Amino acid sequence: MKRVIIIWLSLASLSFSSTQIGIYLDTHVEFNLFQVLYPPSVYPSYYFPTYASSQNPQGIYLVVSYQRIGGKHSISNMFLHTRGSGNFSSSLLLNQLYFAPDGEPLPPPGQNPPGGNWREYTTNYQEIEEFPVSGKSKAFSRPQDFIFKTEPDDEAGNYQITLYYRLFGL
């Protein structure tokens, strides 16, 4: 009886399919306002990162991918979301940090909100993009740009937050 159960389990494991998904980020991002003309003459002013990806100097190089294993799959879409961990400080708010697809132009000083495809970070997950899942495997390159919006009440200091990326399939 034991031999039959082992054979049945190994055959059962061969009948299951899976979809593996992955995400790759190449670097962290820094905004060092000591390296740029600061304070600005007009508020709000926007700054690209002073340290970013070698492949995307305004942000990160982001790749999402999937690989299907087996024959039957229920996942037809992947979803990429992002959020921030919280405010930098009591006067430097998370919503002063914006993200957009690679190539979005820097907004002019004084423009509020920045417009275009720039979206402010929040502590709630926001969808960046939905990807179709079909075929055996595929990778999607989606570099992200960042800007930081300065305000007159921004306090000097070294601050850090964490940006989270979530990738899931349905």
Steps between C-alpha positions, in 0.01 A plus 500: 500500500780739581652454152169588330467824701852610409441433131165680511654807668778526244250474214275758666787747529563473125143605421526840676602812311653816638586850391815650649515880513800719574603860558844660468606845624856609434579768760386735773431870435634807682410868490794700638393864484852611600607397148247723321402867506305517825294672627314576180378849411147369427292245693415234439808391310568146383821299501601175337706264720869576547573126523306253289532213255784492247236384247244766600664812650165640617396194701514122497516228240206269572427167330204269566476153349314173498564141399230238465574141597259224400194512280201653680518852642246718671714818514422728207626835635777632725464820702784728612432731795711740710476693826719687747566420865404843638610862529868595490446730802230721651551760224624275215195304397489182295271670245792729404651198323360419155545212255433466126598282204853560371538815290241720672632861487591698811214742583579873494550678835179635650271245334288319757414216460776396258258376231579253223524139613653586839319332791568573865598223737263396778509232768230309307592277209437659160492305176783587262401264224314182407681248277343226287624147566497279192752266349780323685705793638558870459684791666377859506748784547332791684752760620352743752596867541477690826483868593500672837289814551649760734286724720600811701455318835730205416738440789865412440622153594567147384176308454419158364185318398439162340317458171318170461420326173245220486450267205220243491302301246128428466 
